[in-house]
Amino acid sequence: MNMSRRLAPLMLMLMAFSVTTLFAQGKGHESELRTVRGTVVDKQETPVDSAVVYLKNVRTQDVTTHISDKEGQFRFSGLDLNADYEIHAEHEGWTSASRSVSNFDNRKEFVLTLKLDRKKGEK
C-alpha cells in the first residue's frame, strides 16, 4: 500500500508526459501540410461563381476539384509539402493559365488569382 502511494505521483507525471507528447506529434504532422487558396476572376477581374478549379499532384497525377463560391474563392487544404502541384480553373468554355506549386517553395500557404482569359483549347 505504501509503495503504491509513492508510485501514484510518478504514474501521473508519466501519463501527463505521454499525453503532451501525443499532442505535440499531431501538431508536427499538421505543420507539414500546405494550403492553396485564392480567387477565380474573368478578364475584367470580376470574381467568377461556380468555376471548376483543378489541382493535380504532378507525381501521382491525382486530380482534385473544387467549385468557386459566389466571391470566386476556392481552397485546397491538407496538401503534402513534398509534392508538386499544378492548378488551373475553367468556366463556360474559358480557362486560366496553369500555375505551379513547387515542393522547393517552403510556404505553407499559397494565395493565387486564376484569371479566365483564354478560350479552352487555345495555347
NURO-351656 format. One record per residue: residue in one letter; x, y negated, z negated of N, C-alpha, C in turn. Coordinates in nm, 2 decimals, decimal comma. Atoms other than C-alpha are relative to their C-alpha. Example, Ala and Ser with C-alpha at 12.3 -4.5 7.8 and 13.67 -1.06 7.14 Angstrom:
REM residues 2
site resn A; n.xx 0,09; n.yy 0,12; n.zz 0,00; ca.xx 1,23; ca.yy 0,45; ca.zz -0,78; c.xx 0,09; c.yy -0,12; c.zz 0,00
site resn S; n.xx -0,09; n.yy 0,11; n.zz 0,00; ca.xx 1,37; ca.yy 0,11; ca.zz -0,71; c.xx -0,08; c.yy -0,11; c.zz -0,08
//
This chain:
REM residues 123
site resn M; n.xx 0,08; n.yy 0,12; n.zz 0,00; ca.xx 0,00; ca.yy 0,00; ca.zz 0,00; c.xx 0,09; c.yy -0,13; c.zz 0,00
site resn N; n.xx -0,09; n.yy 0,11; n.zz 0,01; ca.xx 0,28; ca.yy -0,24; ca.zz -0,10; c.xx 0,07; c.yy -0,02; c.zz 0,14
site resn M; n.xx -0,07; n.yy 0,01; n.zz -0,13; ca.xx 0,46; ca.yy -0,16; ca.zz 0,23; c.xx -0,09; c.yy -0,06; c.zz 0,11
site resn S; n.xx 0,09; n.yy 0,05; n.zz -0,10; ca.xx 0,15; ca.yy -0,24; ca.zz 0,44; c.xx -0,02; c.yy -0,15; c.zz -0,02
site resn R; n.xx 0,01; n.yy 0,14; n.zz 0,02; ca.xx 0,12; ca.yy -0,58; ca.zz 0,28; c.xx 0,12; c.yy -0,08; c.zz 0,05
site resn R; n.xx -0,12; n.yy 0,06; n.zz -0,05; ca.xx 0,47; ca.yy -0,66; ca.zz 0,37; c.xx 0,01; c.yy 0,00; c.zz 0,15
site resn L; n.xx 0,00; n.yy -0,01; n.zz -0,15; ca.xx 0,42; ca.yy -0,55; ca.zz 0,73; c.xx -0,11; c.yy -0,08; c.zz 0,07
site resn A; n.xx 0,11; n.yy 0,08; n.zz -0,05; ca.xx 0,10; ca.yy -0,74; ca.zz 0,78; c.xx 0,04; c.yy -0,13; c.zz 0,07
site resn P; n.xx -0,04; n.yy 0,13; n.zz -0,06; ca.xx 0,26; ca.yy -1,08; ca.zz 0,84; c.xx 0,09; c.yy 0,02; c.zz 0,13
site resn L; n.xx -0,09; n.yy -0,03; n.zz -0,11; ca.xx 0,52; ca.yy -0,92; ca.zz 1,07; c.xx -0,09; c.yy 0,04; c.zz 0,12
site resn M; n.xx 0,09; n.yy -0,05; n.zz -0,10; ca.xx 0,24; ca.yy -0,75; ca.zz 1,27; c.xx -0,07; c.yy -0,12; c.zz 0,07
site resn L; n.xx 0,07; n.yy 0,12; n.zz -0,05; ca.xx 0,05; ca.yy -1,08; ca.zz 1,30; c.xx 0,09; c.yy -0,08; c.zz 0,09
site resn M; n.xx -0,09; n.yy 0,08; n.zz -0,08; ca.xx 0,36; ca.yy -1,26; ca.zz 1,43; c.xx 0,03; c.yy 0,07; c.zz 0,13
site resn L; n.xx -0,03; n.yy -0,07; n.zz -0,12; ca.xx 0,43; ca.yy -0,98; ca.zz 1,68; c.xx -0,12; c.yy -0,01; c.zz 0,10
site resn M; n.xx 0,12; n.yy 0,01; n.zz -0,08; ca.xx 0,07; ca.yy -0,99; ca.zz 1,81; c.xx -0,01; c.yy -0,14; c.zz 0,06
site resn A; n.xx 0,01; n.yy 0,13; n.zz -0,05; ca.xx 0,08; ca.yy -1,37; ca.zz 1,84; c.xx 0,10; c.yy -0,02; c.zz 0,12
site resn F; n.xx -0,11; n.yy 0,01; n.zz -0,10; ca.xx 0,41; ca.yy -1,35; ca.zz 2,04; c.xx -0,04; c.yy 0,07; c.zz 0,13
site resn S; n.xx 0,04; n.yy -0,08; n.zz -0,12; ca.xx 0,26; ca.yy -1,08; ca.zz 2,27; c.xx -0,11; c.yy -0,08; c.zz 0,08
site resn V; n.xx 0,11; n.yy 0,08; n.zz -0,07; ca.xx -0,05; ca.yy -1,30; ca.zz 2,35; c.xx 0,06; c.yy -0,12; c.zz 0,07
site resn T; n.xx -0,07; n.yy 0,11; n.zz -0,06; ca.xx 0,17; ca.yy -1,60; ca.zz 2,41; c.xx 0,08; c.yy 0,04; c.zz 0,12
site resn T; n.xx -0,07; n.yy -0,04; n.zz -0,11; ca.xx 0,39; ca.yy -1,41; ca.zz 2,64; c.xx -0,09; c.yy 0,04; c.zz 0,12
site resn L; n.xx 0,10; n.yy -0,03; n.zz -0,11; ca.xx 0,09; ca.yy -1,28; ca.zz 2,84; c.xx -0,05; c.yy -0,12; c.zz 0,07
site resn F; n.xx 0,04; n.yy 0,13; n.zz -0,06; ca.xx -0,04; ca.yy -1,63; ca.zz 2,89; c.xx 0,10; c.yy -0,07; c.zz 0,08
site resn A; n.xx -0,12; n.yy 0,07; n.zz -0,07; ca.xx 0,30; ca.yy -1,76; ca.zz 3,00; c.xx 0,02; c.yy 0,07; c.zz 0,13
site resn Q; n.xx -0,02; n.yy -0,08; n.zz -0,13; ca.xx 0,33; ca.yy -1,48; ca.zz 3,26; c.xx -0,11; c.yy -0,04; c.zz 0,10
site resn G; n.xx 0,12; n.yy 0,04; n.zz -0,09; ca.xx -0,02; ca.yy -1,57; ca.zz 3,40; c.xx 0,03; c.yy -0,14; c.zz 0,06
site resn K; n.xx -0,03; n.yy 0,14; n.zz -0,05; ca.xx 0,08; ca.yy -1,94; ca.zz 3,44; c.xx 0,12; c.yy 0,00; c.zz 0,10
site resn G; n.xx -0,11; n.yy -0,01; n.zz -0,09; ca.xx 0,41; ca.yy -1,84; ca.zz 3,60; c.xx -0,04; c.yy 0,04; c.zz 0,14
site resn H; n.xx 0,05; n.yy -0,05; n.zz -0,13; ca.xx 0,23; ca.yy -1,65; ca.zz 3,87; c.xx -0,08; c.yy -0,11; c.zz 0,07
site resn E; n.xx 0,09; n.yy 0,11; n.zz -0,06; ca.xx -0,02; ca.yy -1,94; ca.zz 3,93; c.xx 0,09; c.yy -0,10; c.zz 0,06
site resn S; n.xx -0,08; n.yy 0,10; n.zz -0,06; ca.xx 0,27; ca.yy -2,17; ca.zz 3,99; c.xx 0,07; c.yy 0,04; c.zz 0,12
site resn E; n.xx -0,06; n.yy -0,05; n.zz -0,12; ca.xx 0,39; ca.yy -1,95; ca.zz 4,27; c.xx -0,10; c.yy -0,01; c.zz 0,12
site resn L; n.xx 0,10; n.yy 0,01; n.zz -0,10; ca.xx 0,08; ca.yy -2,03; ca.zz 4,47; c.xx -0,01; c.yy -0,14; c.zz 0,06
site resn R; n.xx 0,01; n.yy 0,13; n.zz -0,07; ca.xx 0,01; ca.yy -2,31; ca.zz 4,72; c.xx -0,14; c.yy -0,03; c.zz 0,04
site resn T; n.xx 0,13; n.yy 0,04; n.zz -0,05; ca.xx -0,29; ca.yy -2,51; ca.zz 4,83; c.xx 0,02; c.yy -0,09; c.zz 0,12
site resn V; n.xx 0,00; n.yy 0,08; n.zz -0,12; ca.xx -0,36; ca.yy -2,66; ca.zz 5,17; c.xx -0,14; c.yy -0,06; c.zz 0,01
site resn R; n.xx 0,13; n.yy 0,07; n.zz -0,01; ca.xx -0,64; ca.yy -2,92; ca.zz 5,19; c.xx 0,01; c.yy -0,12; c.zz 0,09
site resn G; n.xx 0,00; n.yy 0,12; n.zz -0,09; ca.xx -0,74; ca.yy -3,21; ca.zz 5,40; c.xx -0,13; c.yy -0,03; c.zz 0,06
site resn T; n.xx 0,12; n.yy 0,06; n.zz -0,07; ca.xx -0,99; ca.yy -3,37; ca.zz 5,64; c.xx 0,01; c.yy 0,03; c.zz 0,14
site resn V; n.xx 0,02; n.yy -0,01; n.zz -0,15; ca.xx -1,11; ca.yy -3,29; ca.zz 5,99; c.xx -0,06; c.yy -0,13; c.zz 0,05
site resn V; n.xx 0,06; n.yy 0,13; n.zz -0,05; ca.xx -1,17; ca.yy -3,61; ca.zz 6,19; c.xx 0,00; c.yy 0,01; c.zz 0,15
site resn D; n.xx 0,01; n.yy 0,01; n.zz -0,15; ca.xx -1,27; ca.yy -3,69; ca.zz 6,55; c.xx 0,10; c.yy -0,10; c.zz 0,05
site resn K; n.xx -0,09; n.yy 0,10; n.zz -0,07; ca.xx -1,09; ca.yy -3,92; ca.zz 6,80; c.xx -0,01; c.yy -0,14; c.zz -0,07
site resn Q; n.xx 0,02; n.yy 0,13; n.zz 0,06; ca.xx -1,24; ca.yy -4,22; ca.zz 6,62; c.xx 0,03; c.yy 0,00; c.zz -0,15
site resn E; n.xx -0,04; n.yy -0,01; n.zz 0,14; ca.xx -1,11; ca.yy -4,10; ca.zz 6,28; c.xx -0,12; c.yy 0,02; c.zz -0,09
site resn T; n.xx 0,12; n.yy -0,02; n.zz 0,07; ca.xx -1,47; ca.yy -4,02; ca.zz 6,17; c.xx 0,00; c.yy 0,15; c.zz -0,06
site resn P; n.xx 0,00; n.yy -0,14; n.zz 0,06; ca.xx -1,49; ca.yy -3,71; ca.zz 5,93; c.xx -0,10; c.yy 0,08; c.zz 0,08
site resn V; n.xx 0,08; n.yy -0,09; n.zz -0,08; ca.xx -1,64; ca.yy -3,41; ca.zz 6,11; c.xx -0,06; c.yy 0,11; c.zz -0,10
site resn D; n.xx 0,07; n.yy -0,10; n.zz 0,07; ca.xx -1,90; ca.yy -3,20; ca.zz 5,93; c.xx -0,01; c.yy 0,14; c.zz 0,08
site resn S; n.xx 0,02; n.yy -0,13; n.zz -0,06; ca.xx -1,91; ca.yy -2,82; ca.zz 6,00; c.xx 0,11; c.yy 0,04; c.zz 0,10
site resn A; n.xx -0,11; n.yy -0,05; n.zz -0,09; ca.xx -1,58; ca.yy -2,79; ca.zz 6,18; c.xx 0,06; c.yy 0,13; c.zz -0,06
site resn V; n.xx -0,06; n.yy -0,12; n.zz 0,04; ca.xx -1,42; ca.yy -2,45; ca.zz 6,16; c.xx 0,16; c.yy -0,02; c.zz -0,01
site resn V; n.xx -0,14; n.yy 0,01; n.zz 0,02; ca.xx -1,07; ca.yy -2,46; ca.zz 6,01; c.xx 0,07; c.yy 0,14; c.zz -0,01
site resn Y; n.xx -0,07; n.yy -0,13; n.zz -0,01; ca.xx -0,84; ca.yy -2,17; ca.zz 6,09; c.xx 0,14; c.yy -0,01; c.zz -0,07
site resn L; n.xx -0,14; n.yy -0,01; n.zz 0,07; ca.xx -0,54; ca.yy -2,08; ca.zz 5,86; c.xx 0,05; c.yy 0,14; c.zz 0,03
site resn K; n.xx -0,05; n.yy -0,13; n.zz -0,04; ca.xx -0,32; ca.yy -1,80; ca.zz 6,00; c.xx 0,14; c.yy 0,02; c.zz -0,07
site resn N; n.xx -0,12; n.yy -0,04; n.zz 0,06; ca.xx -0,05; ca.yy -1,62; ca.zz 5,80; c.xx 0,09; c.yy 0,05; c.zz 0,11
site resn V; n.xx -0,08; n.yy -0,03; n.zz -0,12; ca.xx 0,23; ca.yy -1,61; ca.zz 6,06; c.xx 0,06; c.yy 0,15; c.zz -0,01
site resn R; n.xx -0,06; n.yy -0,13; n.zz 0,01; ca.xx 0,39; ca.yy -1,29; ca.zz 5,92; c.xx -0,10; c.yy 0,12; c.zz 0,02
site resn T; n.xx 0,10; n.yy -0,10; n.zz 0,00; ca.xx 0,07; ca.yy -1,08; ca.zz 5,87; c.xx -0,10; c.yy -0,01; c.zz 0,12
site resn Q; n.xx 0,09; n.yy 0,04; n.zz -0,11; ca.xx -0,13; ca.yy -1,25; ca.zz 6,15; c.xx -0,15; c.yy 0,00; c.zz -0,06
site resn D; n.xx 0,13; n.yy 0,01; n.zz 0,06; ca.xx -0,43; ca.yy -1,26; ca.zz 5,90; c.xx -0,05; c.yy -0,14; c.zz 0,02
site resn V; n.xx 0,06; n.yy 0,13; n.zz -0,02; ca.xx -0,67; ca.yy -1,55; ca.zz 5,97; c.xx -0,11; c.yy -0,01; c.zz -0,10
site resn T; n.xx 0,11; n.yy 0,03; n.zz 0,09; ca.xx -0,89; ca.yy -1,71; ca.zz 5,71; c.xx -0,06; c.yy -0,13; c.zz 0,05
site resn T; n.xx 0,07; n.yy 0,12; n.zz -0,05; ca.xx -1,15; ca.yy -1,97; ca.zz 5,80; c.xx -0,08; c.yy -0,07; c.zz -0,11
site resn H; n.xx 0,08; n.yy 0,08; n.zz 0,09; ca.xx -1,33; ca.yy -2,25; ca.zz 5,61; c.xx -0,08; c.yy -0,09; c.zz 0,09
site resn I; n.xx 0,08; n.yy 0,10; n.zz -0,07; ca.xx -1,61; ca.yy -2,48; ca.zz 5,73; c.xx 0,02; c.yy -0,13; c.zz -0,08
site resn S; n.xx -0,02; n.yy 0,13; n.zz 0,06; ca.xx -1,55; ca.yy -2,85; ca.zz 5,66; c.xx -0,14; c.yy -0,05; c.zz -0,05
site resn D; n.xx 0,13; n.yy 0,05; n.zz 0,06; ca.xx -1,81; ca.yy -3,02; ca.zz 5,44; c.xx -0,04; c.yy -0,14; c.zz 0,07
site resn K; n.xx 0,06; n.yy 0,13; n.zz -0,06; ca.xx -2,01; ca.yy -3,35; ca.zz 5,51; c.xx 0,11; c.yy -0,11; c.zz 0,01
site resn E; n.xx -0,11; n.yy 0,10; n.zz 0,00; ca.xx -1,69; ca.yy -3,56; ca.zz 5,44; c.xx 0,11; c.yy 0,05; c.zz 0,09
site resn G; n.xx -0,11; n.yy -0,05; n.zz -0,08; ca.xx -1,48; ca.yy -3,34; ca.zz 5,67; c.xx 0,10; c.yy 0,08; c.zz -0,08
site resn Q; n.xx -0,10; n.yy -0,06; n.zz 0,08; ca.xx -1,30; ca.yy -3,19; ca.zz 5,38; c.xx 0,00; c.yy 0,16; c.zz 0,01
site resn F; n.xx -0,02; n.yy -0,14; n.zz 0,01; ca.xx -1,16; ca.yy -2,84; ca.zz 5,36; c.xx 0,11; c.yy 0,03; c.zz -0,10
site resn R; n.xx -0,10; n.yy -0,04; n.zz 0,10; ca.xx -0,94; ca.yy -2,64; ca.zz 5,11; c.xx 0,02; c.yy 0,15; c.zz 0,01
site resn F; n.xx -0,05; n.yy -0,14; n.zz 0,01; ca.xx -0,74; ca.yy -2,32; ca.zz 5,11; c.xx 0,09; c.yy 0,00; c.zz -0,12
site resn S; n.xx -0,08; n.yy -0,01; n.zz 0,12; ca.xx -0,60; ca.yy -2,22; ca.zz 4,77; c.xx 0,04; c.yy 0,14; c.zz -0,02
site resn G; n.xx -0,05; n.yy -0,13; n.zz 0,03; ca.xx -0,41; ca.yy -1,93; ca.zz 4,63; c.xx 0,09; c.yy 0,06; c.zz 0,10
site resn L; n.xx -0,08; n.yy -0,04; n.zz -0,11; ca.xx -0,17; ca.yy -1,92; ca.zz 4,92; c.xx 0,14; c.yy 0,03; c.zz -0,05
site resn D; n.xx -0,14; n.yy -0,05; n.zz 0,03; ca.xx 0,17; ca.yy -1,74; ca.zz 4,90; c.xx 0,10; c.yy -0,11; c.zz 0,04
site resn L; n.xx -0,10; n.yy 0,09; n.zz -0,03; ca.xx 0,46; ca.yy -1,98; ca.zz 4,87; c.xx 0,11; c.yy 0,05; c.zz 0,10
site resn N; n.xx -0,10; n.yy -0,07; n.zz -0,09; ca.xx 0,68; ca.yy -1,73; ca.zz 5,06; c.xx -0,04; c.yy 0,03; c.zz 0,14
site resn A; n.xx 0,06; n.yy -0,03; n.zz -0,13; ca.xx 0,46; ca.yy -1,72; ca.zz 5,37; c.xx 0,00; c.yy -0,13; c.zz 0,08
site resn D; n.xx 0,02; n.yy 0,11; n.zz -0,10; ca.xx 0,45; ca.yy -1,94; ca.zz 5,68; c.xx -0,14; c.yy 0,00; c.zz 0,05
site resn Y; n.xx 0,14; n.yy 0,01; n.zz -0,05; ca.xx 0,11; ca.yy -2,06; ca.zz 5,79; c.xx -0,01; c.yy -0,10; c.zz 0,12
site resn E; n.xx 0,04; n.yy 0,10; n.zz -0,11; ca.xx -0,04; ca.yy -2,23; ca.zz 6,10; c.xx -0,15; c.yy -0,03; c.zz -0,02
site resn I; n.xx 0,14; n.yy 0,04; n.zz 0,02; ca.xx -0,36; ca.yy -2,43; ca.zz 6,07; c.xx -0,05; c.yy -0,09; c.zz 0,11
site resn H; n.xx 0,07; n.yy 0,09; n.zz -0,10; ca.xx -0,60; ca.yy -2,60; ca.zz 6,32; c.xx -0,15; c.yy 0,01; c.zz -0,02
site resn A; n.xx 0,14; n.yy 0,01; n.zz 0,02; ca.xx -0,96; ca.yy -2,70; ca.zz 6,34; c.xx -0,07; c.yy 0,00; c.zz 0,14
site resn E; n.xx 0,08; n.yy 0,01; n.zz -0,12; ca.xx -1,23; ca.yy -2,66; ca.zz 6,61; c.xx -0,14; c.yy -0,04; c.zz -0,03
site resn H; n.xx 0,14; n.yy 0,04; n.zz 0,01; ca.xx -1,57; ca.yy -2,81; ca.zz 6,66; c.xx -0,06; c.yy -0,04; c.zz 0,13
site resn E; n.xx 0,08; n.yy 0,03; n.zz -0,12; ca.xx -1,82; ca.yy -2,81; ca.zz 6,95; c.xx 0,09; c.yy -0,03; c.zz 0,12
site resn G; n.xx -0,09; n.yy 0,01; n.zz -0,12; ca.xx -1,55; ca.yy -2,75; ca.zz 7,22; c.xx 0,13; c.yy -0,08; c.zz -0,02
site resn W; n.xx -0,12; n.yy 0,08; n.zz 0,03; ca.xx -1,29; ca.yy -2,97; ca.zz 7,06; c.xx 0,09; c.yy 0,07; c.zz -0,09
site resn T; n.xx -0,10; n.yy -0,07; n.zz 0,09; ca.xx -0,97; ca.yy -2,86; ca.zz 6,89; c.xx 0,11; c.yy -0,10; c.zz -0,05
site resn S; n.xx -0,11; n.yy 0,08; n.zz 0,04; ca.xx -0,69; ca.yy -3,01; ca.zz 6,69; c.xx 0,13; c.yy 0,06; c.zz 0,03
site resn A; n.xx -0,13; n.yy -0,06; n.zz -0,02; ca.xx -0,32; ca.yy -2,96; ca.zz 6,73; c.xx 0,03; c.yy 0,10; c.zz -0,12
site resn S; n.xx -0,04; n.yy -0,09; n.zz 0,11; ca.xx -0,18; ca.yy -2,67; ca.zz 6,53; c.xx 0,11; c.yy -0,06; c.zz -0,08
site resn R; n.xx -0,10; n.yy 0,05; n.zz 0,10; ca.xx 0,01; ca.yy -2,77; ca.zz 6,22; c.xx 0,07; c.yy 0,12; c.zz -0,07
site resn S; n.xx -0,07; n.yy -0,11; n.zz 0,07; ca.xx 0,27; ca.yy -2,56; ca.zz 6,04; c.xx 0,02; c.yy -0,03; c.zz -0,15
site resn V; n.xx -0,04; n.yy 0,01; n.zz 0,15; ca.xx 0,32; ca.yy -2,50; ca.zz 5,66; c.xx 0,11; c.yy 0,11; c.zz -0,02
site resn S; n.xx -0,12; n.yy -0,08; n.zz 0,01; ca.xx 0,67; ca.yy -2,36; ca.zz 5,61; c.xx 0,03; c.yy 0,05; c.zz -0,14
site resn N; n.xx -0,04; n.yy -0,05; n.zz 0,14; ca.xx 0,79; ca.yy -2,14; ca.zz 5,32; c.xx 0,12; c.yy -0,07; c.zz -0,05
site resn F; n.xx -0,12; n.yy 0,08; n.zz 0,04; ca.xx 1,10; ca.yy -2,36; ca.zz 5,32; c.xx -0,04; c.yy -0,13; c.zz -0,06
site resn D; n.xx 0,05; n.yy 0,13; n.zz 0,06; ca.xx 0,89; ca.yy -2,66; ca.zz 5,21; c.xx -0,05; c.yy 0,04; c.zz -0,14
site resn N; n.xx 0,03; n.yy -0,05; n.zz 0,13; ca.xx 0,86; ca.yy -2,62; ca.zz 4,83; c.xx -0,12; c.yy -0,07; c.zz -0,06
site resn R; n.xx 0,12; n.yy 0,07; n.zz 0,06; ca.xx 0,55; ca.yy -2,85; ca.zz 4,79; c.xx -0,11; c.yy 0,11; c.zz -0,03
site resn K; n.xx 0,11; n.yy -0,09; n.zz 0,04; ca.xx 0,27; ca.yy -2,67; ca.zz 4,61; c.xx -0,13; c.yy -0,04; c.zz 0,06
site resn E; n.xx 0,13; n.yy 0,05; n.zz -0,06; ca.xx 0,00; ca.yy -2,88; ca.zz 4,78; c.xx 0,03; c.yy -0,08; c.zz 0,13
site resn F; n.xx -0,01; n.yy 0,07; n.zz -0,13; ca.xx -0,02; ca.yy -2,99; ca.zz 5,14; c.xx -0,13; c.yy -0,07; c.zz 0,02
site resn V; n.xx 0,12; n.yy 0,07; n.zz -0,04; ca.xx -0,27; ca.yy -3,26; ca.zz 5,24; c.xx 0,02; c.yy -0,04; c.zz 0,15
site resn L; n.xx -0,01; n.yy 0,02; n.zz -0,14; ca.xx -0,34; ca.yy -3,27; ca.zz 5,61; c.xx -0,12; c.yy -0,07; c.zz 0,06
site resn T; n.xx 0,12; n.yy 0,05; n.zz -0,08; ca.xx -0,56; ca.yy -3,46; ca.zz 5,86; c.xx 0,01; c.yy 0,07; c.zz 0,13
site resn L; n.xx 0,00; n.yy -0,07; n.zz -0,13; ca.xx -0,66; ca.yy -3,24; ca.zz 6,15; c.xx -0,10; c.yy -0,08; c.zz 0,09
site resn K; n.xx 0,07; n.yy 0,09; n.zz -0,09; ca.xx -0,77; ca.yy -3,46; ca.zz 6,44; c.xx -0,05; c.yy 0,08; c.zz 0,13
site resn L; n.xx 0,05; n.yy -0,07; n.zz -0,11; ca.xx -1,00; ca.yy -3,31; ca.zz 6,70; c.xx 0,01; c.yy -0,09; c.zz 0,12
site resn D; n.xx -0,03; n.yy 0,09; n.zz -0,11; ca.xx -0,85; ca.yy -3,48; ca.zz 7,01; c.xx 0,02; c.yy 0,06; c.zz 0,13
site resn R; n.xx -0,01; n.yy -0,05; n.zz -0,13; ca.xx -0,85; ca.yy -3,24; ca.zz 7,29; c.xx -0,10; c.yy 0,11; c.zz 0,02
site resn K; n.xx 0,10; n.yy -0,11; n.zz -0,03; ca.xx -1,09; ca.yy -3,00; ca.zz 7,47; c.xx 0,07; c.yy 0,13; c.zz -0,02
site resn K; n.xx -0,05; n.yy -0,14; n.zz 0,02; ca.xx -1,05; ca.yy -2,64; ca.zz 7,37; c.xx 0,05; c.yy 0,06; c.zz 0,13
site resn G; n.xx -0,05; n.yy -0,06; n.zz -0,12; ca.xx -0,83; ca.yy -2,46; ca.zz 7,62; c.xx 0,11; c.yy -0,09; c.zz 0,07
site resn E; n.xx -0,10; n.yy 0,09; n.zz -0,05; ca.xx -0,62; ca.yy -2,77; ca.zz 7,71; c.xx 0,13; c.yy 0,02; c.zz -0,09
site resn K; n.xx -0,13; n.yy 0,00; n.zz 0,07; ca.xx -0,25; ca.yy -2,77; ca.zz 7,61; c.xx 0,05; c.yy -0,13; c.zz -0,03
//
